[in-house]
C-alpha cells in the first residue's frame, strides 16, 4: 500500500471526465502510492454517503458462536440482496431469514410460531424440527397463507 505505482500511459483518457480523477488525486504528490489512491476513492465516497439514507436489509438471525450455513448470508449479499445479520432474534423485522445457524437457539421453534401467529414472515433455510437440538415439533406445520398442512420430504 505504501509503494509508489507507475503512472503509465494515460494519454488517451487523462483529460476525460472519469469518476477517478488521477490528476486531482496526485495534486502536489510526486510519488503517489496505492494507499493514496484508496484514500482518494474514500474521500470521493464521503461526499455523498450521508445522503443515502438509512440502509435496509433482510433481517437474519445468527446467534453468537453458532455454526451451520456459514456462507449463505455472504452469498446473498454478494448477489445484491442486503442482509442485516444480527446475533439476537430480530423481533421487529417484517421478514426474517433463518438459516441452520439459528438452530442452536433452544427457543427457535417457539419464536417461529410466535412470528407466524403475529402475521409476520419467516424464510427458513433449514428444517427446524430436524435440526434444533433436543426439540421436536408437536403437531402439524401449517401454511400461514391458506392453513394447509406442510409435509417434509
Residue, then its C-alpha position, 0 to 999 in steps of 0.5 A: x500500500x505504501x509503494x509508489x505505482x507507475x503512472x503509465x500511459x494515460x494519454x488517451x483518457x487523462x483529460x476525460x471526465x472519469x469518476x477517478x480523477x488521477x490528476x486531482x488525486x496526485x495534486x502536489x504528490x510526486x510519488x503517489x502510492x496505492x494507499x493514496x489512491x484508496x484514500x482518494x476513492x474514500x474521500x470521493x465516497x464521503x461526499x455523498x454517503x450521508x445522503x443515502x439514507x438509512x440502509x435496509x436489509x433482510x433481517x437474519x438471525x445468527x446467534x453468537x458462536x453458532x455454526x451451520x450455513x456459514x456462507x449463505x448470508x455472504x452469498x446473498x449479499x454478494x448477489x445484491x440482496x442486503x442482509x442485516x445479520x444480527x446475533x439476537x432474534x430480530x423481533x421487529x423485522x417484517x421478514x426474517x431469514x433463518x438459516x441452520x445457524x439459528x438452530x442452536x437457539x433452544x427457543x427457535x421453534x417457539x419464536x417461529x410460531x410466535x412470528x407466524x401467529x403475529x402475521x409476520x414472515x419467516x424464510x427458513x433455510x433449514x428444517x427446524x424440527x430436524x435440526x434444533x437440538x433436543x426439540x421436536x415439533x408437536x403437531x402439524x406445520x401449517x401454511x400461514x397463507x391458506x392453513x394447509x398442512x406442510x409435509x417434509x420430504 
